[in-house]
Amino acid sequence: MQAYLFVHFKEKTTPDGEQVYFGLSKDGFHWEEVNGGNPVLWTYYGDKGVRDFTITRCEGNGKFYIFATDLSLSYGMRNQYHGSWDEIGRNGSKCFSVWESDNLVDWTEQRLAKIGDENFGCLWAPDIIYDRENGDYLLHWSSSHSCNNYGRKGIYYSRTKDFKEFSSPEVLYRKEDSGVIDSAIYEENGWYYMFIKSEGNPEKIILLRSAHAAGPYERVEAFDESMEAVESGLYEAYRGEAGGWPVVPVPGLLRRSRRGTGVCPLCGGQPGGRTFCALGRFL
């Protein structure tokens, strides 16, 4: 049976929310909770909470890897972060939480992957793309950095072949007039497309593309038109098997908006300048 696996957390004020949950679907719209809606995996190290998952399968060894932001708001916001997102940006999320599996059923215990040095503030929202030119993987994420006094965040990347050894981080993309976070990269017809959340000018998702996984990336202006009517700041992309490109807002799984509560899918054709539109219902 072929199915979609949705790895997620739940936006709750209790520590059980920021754990690893699975959902299964045959069509991407109708979902079934795994493990009775309880966490499939728990965090015991670092912040003892995780957010912003990505999952990939290594072409070399066939293993599945989950990477996540090492951050617990339910614990940390009340304690070491003193209720401050600025404090989190400087001193929180110094590692990624990692699990691996041969079969999606039996998983290793959580381990922490330290990437970067003391000049990095937070490491948020990891994502992974295979770089066919180099035969390795690009792990990319958003970070604050001492180079601008931990101000506007940028997108950084590191290379790996085995998800254990990582190259020194490099800048993948910075936006001059705002921070950028939550990058997601996909390859299509020889181009790499990167969806990111711009934190201003405009405050919504923007699309960039490059002939190479590590850039340089240029803005796809036509994409902005299809996002004008979309509520800003809530979206993450994934590719469907049929070749279309749904963009799925993932507002911490359940977050109230003016239009309702839940995850609202947007669908489009190829990403290079095509139009995306809302399907008109929440999942």
One Martini backbone bead per residue (centre of mass of N, CA, C, O) as a GRO file, in nm:
protein
  283
    1MET     BB    1   0.095   0.037   0.024
    2GLN     BB    2   0.030   0.366  -0.047
    3ALA     BB    3   0.145   0.660   0.142
    4TYR     BB    4   0.115   0.920   0.365
    5LEU     BB    5   0.348   1.089   0.584
    6PHE     BB    6   0.284   1.268   0.891
    7VAL     BB    7   0.504   1.476   1.062
    8HIS     BB    8   0.424   1.590   1.398
    9PHE     BB    9   0.286   1.832   1.606
   10LYS     BB   10   0.137   1.992   1.899
   11GLU     BB   11  -0.030   2.285   1.993
   12LYS     BB   12   0.064   2.300   2.326
   13THR     BB   13   0.101   2.353   2.690
   14THR     BB   14   0.206   2.066   2.688
   15PRO     BB   15   0.468   1.835   2.650
   16ASP     BB   16   0.311   1.627   2.455
   17GLY     BB   17   0.300   1.808   2.195
   18GLU     BB   18   0.636   1.819   2.165
   19GLN     BB   19   0.625   1.563   1.971
   20VAL     BB   20   0.595   1.257   1.789
   21TYR     BB   21   0.377   1.244   1.512
   22PHE     BB   22   0.142   1.044   1.322
   23GLY     BB   23   0.016   1.039   0.980
   24LEU     BB   24  -0.229   0.889   0.754
   25SER     BB   25  -0.257   0.873   0.382
   26LYS     BB   26  -0.393   0.817   0.049
   27ASP     BB   27  -0.461   1.149  -0.053
   28GLY     BB   28  -0.395   1.408   0.156
   29PHE     BB   29  -0.697   1.459   0.315
   30HIS     BB   30  -0.725   1.184   0.469
   31TRP     BB   31  -0.673   1.120   0.818
   32GLU     BB   32  -0.473   0.905   1.036
   33GLU     BB   33  -0.402   0.818   1.339
   34VAL     BB   34  -0.127   0.726   1.526
   35ASN     BB   35  -0.139   0.574   1.824
   36GLY     BB   36  -0.412   0.717   1.911
   37GLY     BB   37  -0.277   1.019   1.911
   38ASN     BB   38  -0.001   0.952   2.014
   39PRO     BB   39   0.310   0.943   2.064
   40VAL     BB   40   0.577   0.781   1.896
   41LEU     BB   41   0.791   0.993   2.001
   42TRP     BB   42   1.046   1.089   2.235
   43THR     BB   43   1.196   1.339   2.433
   44TYR     BB   44   1.518   1.347   2.646
   45TYR     BB   45   1.673   1.584   2.509
   46GLY     BB   46   1.747   1.888   2.565
   47ASP     BB   47   1.434   2.045   2.555
   48LYS     BB   48   1.209   1.815   2.541
   49GLY     BB   49   1.137   1.922   2.243
   50VAL     BB   50   0.953   1.941   1.919
   51ARG     BB   51   0.982   2.086   1.582
   52ASP     BB   52   0.981   2.100   1.257
   53PHE     BB   53   0.966   1.864   1.045
   54THR     BB   54   1.168   1.613   0.874
   55ILE     BB   55   1.174   1.363   0.602
   56THR     BB   56   1.402   1.099   0.491
   57ARG     BB   57   1.571   0.905   0.234
   58CYS     BB   58   1.851   0.726   0.193
   59GLU     BB   59   2.020   0.620  -0.091
   60GLY     BB   60   2.256   0.456   0.038
   61ASN     BB   61   2.094   0.290   0.306
   62GLY     BB   62   1.759   0.333   0.328
   63LYS     BB   63   1.715   0.527   0.548
   64PHE     BB   64   1.536   0.697   0.791
   65TYR     BB   65   1.498   1.058   0.860
   66ILE     BB   66   1.459   1.267   1.146
   67PHE     BB   67   1.416   1.618   1.169
   68ALA     BB   68   1.441   1.872   1.440
   69THR     BB   69   1.352   2.109   1.648
   70ASP     BB   70   1.508   2.205   1.955
   71LEU     BB   71   1.196   2.282   2.112
   72SER     BB   72   1.038   2.411   2.417
   73LEU     BB   73   0.766   2.598   2.521
   74SER     BB   74   0.639   2.458   2.768
   75TYR     BB   75   0.911   2.484   2.920
   76GLY     BB   76   1.100   2.731   2.823
   77MET     BB   77   0.917   2.990   2.830
   78ARG     BB   78   0.896   2.965   3.154
   79ASN     BB   79   1.213   2.966   3.181
   80GLN     BB   80   1.500   3.014   3.009
   81TYR     BB   81   1.331   3.233   2.808
   82HIS     BB   82   1.136   3.440   2.956
   83GLY     BB   83   0.912   3.487   2.725
   84SER     BB   84   1.136   3.504   2.476
   85TRP     BB   85   1.214   3.513   2.138
   86ASP     BB   86   1.490   3.647   2.153
   87GLU     BB   87   1.618   3.436   2.338
   88ILE     BB   88   1.577   3.198   2.144
   89GLY     BB   89   1.740   3.324   1.902
   90ARG     BB   90   2.017   3.314   2.079
   91ASN     BB   91   1.980   3.031   2.295
   92GLY     BB   92   1.819   2.840   2.119
   93SER     BB   93   1.840   2.574   1.927
   94LYS     BB   94   2.151   2.426   1.888
   95CYS     BB   95   2.000   2.170   1.778
   96PHE     BB   96   1.920   1.860   1.635
   97SER     BB   97   1.677   1.627   1.611
   98VAL     BB   98   1.728   1.260   1.582
   99TRP     BB   99   1.603   0.995   1.369
  100GLU     BB  100   1.613   0.634   1.288
  101SER     BB  101   1.518   0.400   1.010
  102ASP     BB  102   1.431   0.099   0.821
  103ASN     BB  103   1.070   0.098   0.851
  104LEU     BB  104   0.895   0.323   1.029
  105VAL     BB  105   0.879   0.163   1.320
  106ASP     BB  106   1.182   0.139   1.402
  107TRP     BB  107   1.348   0.347   1.639
  108THR     BB  108   1.564   0.542   1.751
  109GLU     BB  109   1.701   0.728   1.961
  110GLN     BB  110   1.751   1.025   2.044
  111ARG     BB  111   1.954   1.275   1.883
  112LEU     BB  112   2.213   1.522   1.874
  113ALA     BB  113   2.287   1.779   1.628
  114LYS     BB  114   2.577   1.961   1.587
  115ILE     BB  115   2.565   2.280   1.414
  116GLY     BB  116   2.806   2.475   1.432
  117ASP     BB  117   2.863   2.762   1.629
  118GLU     BB  118   2.864   3.032   1.853
  119ASN     BB  119   2.738   3.229   1.619
  120PHE     BB  120   2.485   3.077   1.662
  121GLY     BB  121   2.177   3.061   1.735
  122CYS     BB  122   1.931   2.945   1.608
  123LEU     BB  123   1.784   2.622   1.491
  124TRP     BB  124   1.548   2.604   1.227
  125ALA     BB  125   1.368   2.422   1.025
  126PRO     BB  126   1.443   2.156   0.884
  127ASP     BB  127   1.577   2.051   0.561
  128ILE     BB  128   1.586   1.817   0.270
  129ILE     BB  129   1.816   1.773  -0.013
  130TYR     BB  130   1.914   1.628  -0.305
  131ASP     BB  131   2.238   1.643  -0.465
  132ARG     BB  132   2.316   1.537  -0.779
  133GLU     BB  133   2.588   1.675  -0.842
  134ASN     BB  134   2.728   1.570  -0.547
  135GLY     BB  135   2.600   1.319  -0.388
  136ASP     BB  136   2.427   1.478  -0.165
  137TYR     BB  137   2.314   1.653   0.123
  138LEU     BB  138   2.091   1.922   0.204
  139LEU     BB  139   2.097   2.097   0.498
  140HIS     BB  140   1.835   2.323   0.591
  141TRP     BB  141   1.796   2.652   0.757
  142SER     BB  142   1.718   2.873   1.024
  143SER     BB  143   1.912   3.171   1.139
  144SER     BB  144   2.082   3.325   1.367
  145HIS     BB  145   2.353   3.584   1.397
  146SER     BB  146   2.638   3.765   1.485
  147CYS     BB  147   2.672   3.941   1.218
  148ASN     BB  148   2.367   4.087   1.323
  149ASN     BB  149   2.296   4.048   1.624
  150TYR     BB  150   2.054   3.849   1.594
  151GLY     BB  151   1.861   3.922   1.376
  152ARG     BB  152   1.806   3.861   1.085
  153LYS     BB  153   1.723   3.586   0.926
  154GLY     BB  154   1.865   3.296   0.770
  155ILE     BB  155   1.982   3.070   0.524
  156TYR     BB  156   2.124   2.750   0.577
  157TYR     BB  157   2.399   2.508   0.510
  158SER     BB  158   2.467   2.146   0.493
  159ARG     BB  159   2.668   1.867   0.433
  160THR     BB  160   2.573   1.514   0.357
  161LYS     BB  161   2.583   1.140   0.352
  162ASP     BB  162   2.501   1.014   0.672
  163PHE     BB  163   2.386   1.205   0.915
  164LYS     BB  164   2.670   1.263   1.097
  165GLU     BB  165   2.833   1.426   0.892
  166PHE     BB  166   2.919   1.784   0.871
  167SER     BB  167   2.947   2.065   0.730
  168SER     BB  168   3.008   2.377   0.720
  169PRO     BB  169   2.828   2.641   0.735
  170GLU     BB  170   2.624   2.819   0.492
  171VAL     BB  171   2.497   3.048   0.292
  172LEU     BB  172   2.194   3.050   0.101
  173TYR     BB  173   1.991   3.293   0.219
  174ARG     BB  174   1.927   3.648   0.187
  175LYS     BB  175   1.735   3.930   0.300
  176GLU     BB  176   1.766   4.267   0.310
  177ASP     BB  177   1.450   4.353   0.436
  178SER     BB  178   1.446   4.059   0.584
  179GLY     BB  179   1.356   3.786   0.721
  180VAL     BB  180   1.410   3.420   0.696
  181ILE     BB  181   1.206   3.117   0.693
  182ASP     BB  182   1.114   2.804   0.625
  183SER     BB  183   1.254   2.608   0.428
  184ALA     BB  184   1.175   2.465   0.090
  185ILE     BB  185   1.302   2.206  -0.129
  186TYR     BB  186   1.267   2.144  -0.492
  187GLU     BB  187   1.279   1.925  -0.769
  188GLU     BB  188   1.236   2.043  -1.123
  189ASN     BB  189   1.353   2.016  -1.428
  190GLY     BB  190   1.653   2.119  -1.313
  191TRP     BB  191   1.518   2.266  -1.070
  192TYR     BB  192   1.533   2.472  -0.777
  193TYR     BB  193   1.282   2.512  -0.524
  194MET     BB  194   1.217   2.789  -0.289
  195PHE     BB  195   1.040   2.802   0.000
  196ILE     BB  196   0.961   3.101   0.194
  197LYS     BB  197   0.948   3.301   0.482
  198SER     BB  198   0.864   3.626   0.493
  199GLU     BB  199   0.890   3.889   0.750
  200GLY     BB  200   0.895   4.102   0.503
  201ASN     BB  201   0.850   4.247   0.208
  202PRO     BB  202   0.673   4.034   0.233
  203GLU     BB  203   0.434   3.876   0.464
  204LYS     BB  204   0.523   3.586   0.309
  205ILE     BB  205   0.537   3.372   0.067
  206ILE     BB  206   0.819   3.276  -0.128
  207LEU     BB  207   0.985   3.229  -0.451
  208LEU     BB  208   1.263   3.031  -0.562
  209ARG     BB  209   1.546   2.977  -0.795
  210SER     BB  210   1.774   2.710  -0.920
  211ALA     BB  211   2.031   2.514  -1.079
  212HIS     BB  212   2.121   2.484  -0.772
  213ALA     BB  213   2.100   2.381  -0.453
  214ALA     BB  214   2.321   2.620  -0.349
  215GLY     BB  215   2.306   2.809  -0.574
  216PRO     BB  216   2.177   3.080  -0.676
  217TYR     BB  217   1.886   3.264  -0.587
  218GLU     BB  218   1.574   3.355  -0.745
  219ARG     BB  219   1.301   3.531  -0.797
  220VAL     BB  220   0.947   3.446  -0.831
  221GLU     BB  221   0.718   3.677  -0.912
  222ALA     BB  222   0.458   3.522  -1.009
  223PHE     BB  223   0.388   3.394  -0.729
  224ASP     BB  224   0.274   3.646  -0.578
  225GLU     BB  225  -0.007   3.661  -0.712
  226SER     BB  226  -0.117   3.384  -0.580
  227MET     BB  227  -0.069   3.516  -0.269
  228GLU     BB  228  -0.246   3.773  -0.218
  229ALA     BB  229  -0.514   3.601  -0.100
  230VAL     BB  230  -0.322   3.495   0.122
  231GLU     BB  231  -0.250   3.418   0.419
  232SER     BB  232   0.003   3.502   0.615
  233GLY     BB  233   0.249   3.278   0.765
  234LEU     BB  234   0.129   2.938   0.705
  235TYR     BB  235   0.350   2.792   0.499
  236GLU     BB  236   0.403   2.463   0.345
  237ALA     BB  237   0.572   2.240   0.128
  238TYR     BB  238   0.455   1.984  -0.108
  239ARG     BB  239   0.474   1.689  -0.311
  240GLY     BB  240   0.294   1.524  -0.537
  241GLU     BB  241   0.261   1.241  -0.739
  242ALA     BB  242   0.104   1.393  -0.990
  243GLY     BB  243   0.287   1.680  -1.014
  244GLY     BB  244   0.181   1.857  -0.822
  245TRP     BB  245   0.169   2.167  -0.597
  246PRO     BB  246   0.115   2.161  -0.290
  247VAL     BB  247   0.035   2.404  -0.033
  248VAL     BB  248   0.083   2.363   0.318
  249PRO     BB  249  -0.044   2.480   0.589
  250VAL     BB  250   0.150   2.486   0.915
  251PRO     BB  251  -0.004   2.592   1.214
  252GLY     BB  252   0.083   2.393   1.443
  253LEU     BB  253  -0.169   2.242   1.308
  254LEU     BB  254  -0.347   2.422   1.534
  255ARG     BB  255  -0.490   2.731   1.415
  256ARG     BB  256  -0.634   3.021   1.430
  257SER     BB  257  -0.838   3.190   1.191
  258ARG     BB  258  -1.044   3.367   0.985
  259ARG     BB  259  -1.127   3.075   0.831
  260GLY     BB  260  -1.021   2.881   1.069
  261THR     BB  261  -0.928   2.536   1.149
  262GLY     BB  262  -0.612   2.424   1.039
  263VAL     BB  263  -0.538   2.269   0.723
  264CYS     BB  264  -0.477   2.448   0.417
  265PRO     BB  265  -0.490   2.371   0.091
  266LEU     BB  266  -0.277   2.418  -0.193
  267CYS     BB  267  -0.291   2.433  -0.555
  268GLY     BB  268  -0.081   2.328  -0.840
  269GLY     BB  269   0.140   2.310  -1.065
  270GLN     BB  270   0.403   2.419  -1.158
  271PRO     BB  271   0.624   2.636  -0.989
  272GLY     BB  272   0.712   2.813  -1.248
  273GLY     BB  273   0.473   3.063  -1.230
  274ARG     BB  274   0.234   2.942  -1.121
  275THR     BB  275  -0.080   2.880  -0.989
  276PHE     BB  276  -0.222   2.919  -0.667
  277CYS     BB  277  -0.490   2.750  -0.479
  278ALA     BB  278  -0.750   2.715  -0.286
  279LEU     BB  279  -0.971   2.446  -0.176
  280GLY     BB  280  -1.175   2.552   0.071
  281ARG     BB  281  -1.048   2.358   0.302
  282PHE     BB  282  -1.002   2.188   0.596
  283LEU     BB  283  -0.818   1.921   0.760
   0.00000   0.00000   0.00000
